[in-house]
Amino acid sequence: MDSTAIRLSGRQWWLLIVACLGVALVIAAMAALYTALPEIAADTGATQQQLTWIIDGYTLLLACLVLPCGALGDRYGRRLVLVLGLVVFSVASVLPLALDTPLWLIVARALAGVGAALVMPSTLSLLTANFPQSRRSAAIATWAGVAGVAAVIGFLGSGVLLEYFSWLSIFVAMAIISVVLAVAGCTVIDSAEDERPAMDPLGTVCSVAAVALLVIGLIEGPVRGWTDQVTLSALAGAVLAGLGFVFVELRVARPLLDVRLFAVRGFGAGSVAVGMQFLAAFGTFLLIMQFMQLFLGYSALKSAVALAPMIVPMVLLAMVAPYLAERFGLRLPTLIGVGMIGVALFGLSRLTADSGYTDLLWPLLVMSSGLGLSSPPATAAIIANTPPEKHGVASAVNDAAREVGAAIGIAVAGSVLAAGYTHKIAAVLPQLPEQARGPVEGSLAAAMEVAEQAGPQADPLVDAAQAAFMHGTGNASLALGVLTVVAAVALGVWAPGREALAGPGVPVSDAAGSAREGDRVAAVPAAGSAADGVPVSVSDAAGND
């Protein structure tokens, strides 16, 4: 049968729209406050470290909870979990309107992360459960493409709001959008597992603890020092919790995630690739949004518009990436795409206080090209190498990889930036009045506020603070670049190539054995490899059960 003969129903089209808008809201909310960081620092007195937590509080809870929330959708129904998440998200978005201190902003963002964790896996698993095999590839590619450009959409939307209103308007907009989507979510096709699989509370606790402690250790390490007791305790706890998670998942009857799936090359490599893409992207956004506003003098809207060119190569390459992966395998698009992201980060590490927009633009275009090339095949690989009855958890793994990567990227970038800034600015603090030292040490935005109040005689302070910020930014970009290039090389070795044919849906219990065959169970089939003779694209393999 010709796969093109299968047409989508109106309800399936509506589901695709709502699912894409849902994931767009989650990702855009991660990015929306980046444009407002200087204004938030000036209005609330938040330090550079607190600004990192305002951004990463959301991402951290999303990363910690997205996997168990995916399992909740499998058990109780993905539509219910989607709507519940949107309601929680809307409540959290209203909270800063009444409580806008740095601490309460962190709390509100963390609660919004809980809602986002309920929303994100539901969007993808609803698509994989309700779309036919022949149209699933296009649906997943559309979902991944929207997720890829949603951050830039978030920048643009928040930039427009900040042009006319205060930073609190961003929270108002997110609350309104989430309420509208919650109503729309009540109308989409539902799906759940008939057997209502049991939850895995011990595995959930271990997974949450591992991610949370890892991110806390990475945020505090560069500031407190890597030998500090808090840093060492957090990182050691993350390792122990991670080992505990593996131990539990290998022994429980109904694991939250059968960790043997990571031994399947397509699944494991796809998960790491997705994580590295978001690690690099969101760590970079934290740095460049402040650079454009504090050095180039851009408004929030102009900063967001300056990022808009990233959409073009990202969308164009995302459209052809599944065909490239089908032709060349997962390995080549992943190696080249993630490698391009690393090259872009090295370019960003060369920025100085005198750099202009063109110095910033070419690394951003290279990065967006790498993201467009490597993101859709990686997402498809995760789904394709998971049995159909576990697509809810597979969707959550894809989302967890994104959010854990983003949380780590923000943690690394933010903490290295804060440590570099604090170290450099310390030399001028003794020359300042006592009441000015705290704000100047806290962030560049606060230092600029102090300098503005002091008048022209504070020009040396401005120069010192800007030099300190660029020192931290360069170190952070270099750290992200090294991590990304190392990951690209590892993925070039690990990811399956074109010769790897996608087999049928892999039973969880057979995952380890399938991995021993290496390329046989991969995410990237050659054209015409399906049993019925119909050419199979990257993510169509998910339905070959």
N, C-alpha and C positions, 0 to 999 in steps of 0.2 A: 504493500500500500504506500502511495506517495505521501510523505509526511506533510507536505504543503497542503493536503486536502483537509486537514484538521483545522477547523476555525475555532477561535476562542468565543465563548459566550459573553454576553454583556456583564454577567456577574464576575467572570474571570478578569475581564478588562477593569472592572471597578476594583476588584481585589488588588490588581497590579498597581493601580493608581494610589490606593490607600496605603499599601505596603511601602511603596517608594516614598510617599510623603512622610510616613512614619519613620523610616530610616533616615530620611533627610532631616527631620526635626532633631533626632538624636545626635547626628553628626554636626549639624549646624549649631546646636546648643553647646557642643564642645568648643567651637571656634568663636561663637558670638562675642564672648567677653574679652577676647584678645584685643580687639580694637579699643576697648574701654579701660584697659589696664592703667594707662597714665592718669585718666580722669578718676578712676577708683582710688588710686594711690594718693592723689591730691586731695580728694574729698574725705576719705576715711582715715588717712594716715597709714595705710597698709605698707608694710615693709616688702622688700623684694621677695623674701621668703614667704610671707603671707600671700603675696600675689600668686606665687607658685601653687600654694595650697588652694587658693580660690579656684584656680583652673583645674588642678589635679584632684581636688576633692570629688568633683563630679566624675572624672575619668576613673578614679580609683574604685569607687563603689560600683560603677558600671562594669569595670573589669572583674571585680571580685564576685559579683552576683550573676553575671550574664549566663554562666554555665548552669547553675541550679535553676535559674529562671527558665531556661530552655527546657529543662526536665519538668518544671511545673506546667509548661504549655503542653508537653506530651501527655501529661497525666490528666489535667483538668480542662484542657481545651485552649487552643492558641488564641482564639478570638477573645475569650474571657481575660486571659493574661494580658493581651494587647490593650484592651480597654482599661483594665485596672492600672496598668503602667502609665497610661496617658492621664488618668485621674491623679495619681500620685505626683506625676511630673507637673501638672497644673498647680496643685497645692504648693509644691516646693517653689514654683516660680513666683507665687504671690508673696511668699514669706519675706523676701528682702524689702518689700514695699513698707513694711512696718519695722523691720529690724535690719539695719544696714551697717552695723559695725563689722570689721574684718572677720571676727569670730563667727558671727551669725551668717555672714555671707558664705563662709566655708561650710557651715552646717546646712544651709539651704541648698548649696550646690551638691553636697553629699546626698541629701534626700532626693534631689532631682536625678542623681545618678542611679538611685534605687529604682525610680520609675522608668528610666531609660533602659535599665537591665531587663525589666519586664517587657518592654516594647520591642527591643531590637531583635532578639532571636525569633519572636513570634512573626515578624514581618517576612523573614526568609522562609521559615518552615511552613507558613501558610501557602506560600508560592509553590514550594516543592511538593506539598501534599495535594494541591488542587489543580496543578497544571499537568497536561499530558506530557509524556516523555518527549514527543517531537517538538513541543513548544517550551519545554523547561529551560533549554539552553538560552533562548532569547530572553526569557523572564529573569534568569539569574544574571545574565549580562547587563540587562537594564537596571536591575537592583544594584549591582556592583558599580555600574557607571554613576548612578545617582549618589551612592555612598561616597564615591570618589570626588564628585564636584560639590557635595553638600557643604563642605567646609568653606569653600569660596563663597557659596550662596549665603552662609552664615555671616561671613565678613561683610558682604555687600549689604545685607539686611540691617545688621547692627550699625554699619556706617551711615546708612540713610537715617536711621533713628537718631543717632548721635549728632547728626547735622542740625537737627531741629529740637531735640529733647535731651534730657539727662540720661545717664547710663541706666537708670531704673526703668526706662521705657523698654529696654531689651527684655527685662523680665515680664513686663506687661504683655509684650508681643508673644513671648513663648507661652504664657498662660492661655492667651486667647486661642492660639493655634492648636495647643494640645487639647483644649475643650472641644473645638470643632472636630478634630480628628477622633476624639473619643466617641462623639456622636456618630461619625461616619464609620468607625470601627464596629459599632453594633450591627451594621448592615451587611458586613462581608461574609463570605462563606467560611464556615468553621471547620476545624479538623482537630482530632485527638486520637490517641492510640486506644483501640478497643479494649486491650487488656489492662489499661490504666496502670502502667508500671509503677512499682513502689519507689519511693524517694530513697535517697542515700544520705542520711543526715551526717554521719561521721565523715564521709567523703566530702560533703559540702563544707563542713567546718574546716577540714584540712586545706581544701582548695582556697577558701576565702582567706585563711590565715597566711598561706604561702604567698599569695599575690599582695596582700596588704603589707605584710612585713617586708617583702622585697622592695616595694615602692617607698615605704617609709625609710628603709635603710639607704636607698639611692638618693632620696631627697636630703636626708640629714648628713650623709657621708661627706660630701664636699664642704659643707658648712662647719660641722662639728669636728671633722677629721675622721679618717677611716679607721683609726684605732680607738676612737671614743667608745665608751661603754654602750651608749644607746645605739650607735651605728652597728657595732659588732653583735649586739644582742638581737637587733632586728634582722640582720642578714643571716645569722646563725639560726634564728627561729624560722626564717623563710626556708632554709635548706631542710631543716627537720620536718617542717610542715609539708614540704614537697615530697620528701621521702615517705612520710606518713600517708599522703594521698595515694602515691603509687602502691604502697603496701595494702591499703584498704581496698583500692579499686581492683587489685588482682585477686582479692579473696571474697568479696561480697557477691551474693547471687545476682543482684541487680545494681551494677555499678553506675554511678553518675556518668562516668566516661570510662570505657574500656581502654586503658592506656596502651594496650597492645596495638591499637590502631595507628599509633605514632610510628610503629615499626614498618608500616606500609608506606613506601616511599612517596607516593603521590599525596597521601594524607599528611604525613609529617612535614614534607617539604612545603606543601601548600600552606600549612599552618604557620610555619616559621616565616615564609615569604610575606604573608599578610601582616604578621606582627611587625616585621622590619619596615614595611611600607609606612605603617602608621607611626611607628617609633620615630622615623626620620621626619615625616611630614609635620606632625604636631609639635615635636621638639623645635623644628624650624620656625613654625608659625609663632611660637612663643617669643622667639628672638627677633624676627624681622618686623613684626607689627610694632614693637616698641622702637626699633631702629627707624622705621619710616616716620613715626610721629615725633620722636625726640631728636632726630638728626636731620632728616629731610624736611621736617616742618610740615608734614602732611596732616590734614584733618583725618578723622576716623573714616569718613566716606572716601576721601581720596586714597587713603591707604588700602581700603577694600577694593576700589577700582583698579589700583595698581597691581593687585593680584589677579584680576579678571583674565589677563592673557593666559594664565595657567590652564584655564578651562579648555582652550582650543586643542592643544596637543593631547591633553588627557582624554577628552571625549573621542577624538579621531582615532587614537591608538586603542582605546578601549573597544571601539567598534570592530577593529580588525584583529585584536589580540587573540580571540578564540580561534580564528582561522589560522593564525600563525602558530598557535600552540598545537592545533590539529596537524599542521604540516611539519613542524619541527620538534614537537614534544614540549613538555613543561620546562625542561632544563634551559633551553636557549633564551626564551622570553624572560625567564626569571633571572638568569645570570646577567643578561644585558640590562634589563629593567632596574633591578636592585643596584647593579653596578653604576648605572647612570645617576641614581639617587646619591650614591656615595661621592661621585665626582662633583655633583652639584654642591654637596656639603663642604667639600674641600674649597670650592670656589667661594662659598659664603664665608669661610674662615679667613679669607683675605680682605674682607671689607675693612675699611678704616672710617674714621670720623669724617673724612673728606670725600668718601665714595658717593657717587650719584646713583640715580635710578637705573641707568644702563648697567652699572656694575652689579646691581642686584637682580636685574631682569634675566640675564642669560642663565644664571644658576637655577632660577625658578622655572624657566622653560625646560631646562634639562631635567629637573626633578619631576615636573608634571608629565613629561614624556615617559620617564621611567615608571611612574605610577600607572599611567594608562596602559603601558605594555605589560606590566607584571601583575596587576591586580585582578582582572577578570579570570585569567587562567588559574590563579592560585585559589580563588573562591570556588571555582568549579571543581578543582581537584579535591578539595575537602569534601564536598557533597558527593562526588562521584565514587569516592573510596569508602563510603559509609553505607551500610544496609538501609533500605528504604524505611524500615520501621524505626530507625534511629535518626531520621533526618532532622527532627527537632533538636536533638543534642548536637548533631553535626552543624546545624545553623548556629547554635550557641558556641560551638568551638570556633567557627569562623569569626563570630562576633567577639568572643573572648580573646582570640589572637589579636584582633584589631585593637581592642581596648587595653589589653595588657601592654601591647606595643606602644600605644599612645601614652598610657600612664608612665611607662618607663622612659619614653622619649621626653615627656614633659618634666619628669623628675630629674633626669640627667641634665637636660638643657637648663632648667631653672636653677638647680642647685649648683652646677658648675658656674653659671652666670653669677649667681649670688656670691659664691665663694671668691670668684675672680674680682668682682666689683668691691667686695668688702676688704679684700687684701690690698688692693691698689689705693682705695680711698683712705685707708687708715693713715697714710703718710701726711695728709692735710688736716686731719681731724684736730690735732693739738693746736692748730692755728685759728680755729673757729671758736666762737662763743659757746659756752656750755649748752645753751638751749638749742643751738643749731646742729650739734653733733649727731644727735639721734636721728633726725630726719635725713641728714646728708648720708649717714652710714646706711640707712634703710633702703633707699632706692634712688635711681637717677631722677625720676620724676619729682620726688620730694626735694632733692638737691636743687633742681631747677627752680622749684617754688621758692626755696630759701634765697637763691641767687637773685630772682626777680624782685623780691622784697628788699634786698640789700642794695640794688642798683648797680651802676657800672663798675664800682670797685670790686664786685664779686666775679668779674670775668675769669680770674685765675681759678676760682672754685668751679665754674662751669667747665673750663678746659680739663681740670683734673677729674671731675666726675664723668665727663664724656669719655676720657681716656680709660678710666677704670671700667666703664660699661663696655667699651669696645674690646678691652682685654678679656673680660669675662665672656663676651659674645664669641670672640674668636676661639677661645678655649672650648666653649660648648659646641660650636660647629665642628671643630676638629675632632672632639670626642665622638660626636654622632657620626661623622664621616668614617672614622676608623671602625666603629661598630658595624656600620652598613657595608663597607667594603669586605670586611672579614666574613660577614654573613653571605654576601654575594658569591664569594669564592666557595664557601661551604655548600651553598645551594647548587652551584654549578657542578659539584661532585655528586651531591645527594639526589637531586631531582631527577625523575625518569625522563628519558629522551623519547624520540619519535618511535623507536622500535618497540616501546612499551605499549601494549594493547590494553585497553580497559576491559577487565573481566566483568562478569555479572556482579550484582550487589554482593559485597563481601560480608558474610556472616561475622558478627563480632567475635565469636569463638574461634573463627579461622583466621583472624587478622594476623596473628604472629606467624602462622604457617604460610599465609600468603606472602608475608614480607620476605620469607626465605627465598621466594621465587623472584624477588627483586622487581624487575620491570613488568612482570606479568600483570600485577594488579596496580595499575597506574591510573592517573587521571586523564591521560592524553591519548586517545585512540587514533590510529591512522584512519584516513578516510576509507569508508567502505568496510570497516571491520565488524560491523554489527552482524549478528547471526542471521538477520533477515535480509541482509544485503543493502540496507539503507545506510548511507553515509552517516556516521555518528559524530557530532561535534563534541567539544570538550565536556560540557556539563550534561549532555544527553546520557552519558554513561551512568549518571546517577539513577536513571530509571531502568537500566538493563537488569531487572531482577526476574 
